[in-house]
């Protein structure tokens, strides 16, 4: 996987969240953004990762860091996932796979001997100026939020 490099410009996006509200990366300038990509709503690893961000969310808020989750699921699936697990952050809709492709996280995956295209579990920390500050290419769902918080402190 050939991910975006630290120091490069974070690709701009314009999409909606689980409630149909518009989300534009450009509008978040001046704040750090955790942009975490995950394969699919309501699957075991993705649920663990989302709940870890949920449980540590007050710490991100204290640091004034925006947390955004991205998958290729639609608004309805995102809404159900967010409500079921009481997620306090926004889940971005990317059904056209533009964001996952722009951030180079869409690629070949293998599971139980089968190959398919899907979203790789990768996180980007974007600085206040819209540049990639850190890349997390190997994510452990249960401890990822804690890892990012440690880097932010």
N, C-alpha and C positions, 0 to 999 in steps of 0.2 A: 504494500500500500504506500503510495507516494503522497503523503499528506501535505497540507499547507505548512510553510515554514514560519518559525518565530520571527517576528519583525515585519512579516508581509501584511499587506492590507487585507482585513477581513472582508470577504465578499458581501456586498449589500444584499438584503432581501426585503421583500414586502409580501406579507402573507396574513393569515388570520390565526387566532388561537382557538381553543376549545369552545369558547363562547361566541365565536364569530367576530370578535373585536380585531381591528387591524393591528399588526405588529410590523414596525419598520426598524431595522437595525440602526439606520441613520438617526432616528429619533432618540436613541439611547446613548448617543455621544455624551461624554462627560461622566459616564458610569462604566464600571467594569461589568462585563457580561460573561457568565458561565453558559456556554452553548453546548449542551450535551446531546449527543445523537445516540439513539437506542433503536433496536430492531422492531419491536412491536408492543403495543399496549397489552397489558394484562397477561404477559408471559412471565414465568418465574424470575428470571434475571432482571428483566426490565422493571418488574414490580419492586424487587429488592432495591434497585438503584433509585427509583422514584421515591420510595418510602424513606430511604436514607437521606435524600435531599430534603424531603418533607420534615423529617425529624431534626435536621440541623438548620432548617430554613431561618429561624430567628437569628442565628449567627451570621448568615449571609446578609440579612436585612441590616443588622448592626453595622456591618462593614460596607453597607450601601452597594452590594453586589446583586445584580439582576441574574436570576436563574431562569433559563429557558430550555425546555426539553423539545427535541425534534425527532419525529419519525414520519414515515410515509402513510400513516393511518389518517383517516378522515376526521372531520370535526366531531361527528357523532361518537366515534370510538374514543377519541380523546376526552370528550365530555364525560362519558360513562366511566372511563378510567380515572379521571381527575376526581369525580364525585365519589366513586367507590372508596378511594384511598385518601380522600380529603387533601388533595395536593394543593398547596397554597401558591404555586407558581404556574406560569403559562406553558401550555403544550402547543407547539406550532404545527400547523397543517402543511404538509409537503407532498400531497398526493401526486403532483406532477414531477416529483423527484428533482426539482431544480436546486433546492438548498443542499440536499445530500450530495448532488453531483458537484456543485460549486465548491463545497468543502471537502471534496474527494473522499467521502466516507462510503459511497455506494460502490460495491464491488462484489467479486466472486467470494462465495462462502461455501463451506462444506459442513454437512450435518448428516450423520448416519450413512456415510458413503455416497451421498448425493451432493451434487454441486448446483448452486443456484445464485442468482443475483440478490443482494440484500444490503441493508444498512449495517455497517460495522460500528461497534460500540467505541466511539471516540469522543473526546471532549476538547473544546477549545476555550481557553481563557482569553477574552478580548479586552484590551485596555481601554482607557477613557478616550483615546484618540482613534479608536477603530482598528488598531493593529493587533495581530496575534501575539499575545504575551507568553503563552505556554500551550503546549500540545500534550494531551494525554492519550497515547495510542493504545495502551494496554490497561483496560479498566476492570477493576474488581468491583462489581455492583454494590456489595455490602459496605465497602469502606471508601468508596470514591469521593463522596461528599466530604468526609473527614480529611482525606488526602488534599483536596483543594483548599479547604479551610486552613490546613497547616501551612500550605504554600502562601496563602494570603496574609498570614500573621507576621 
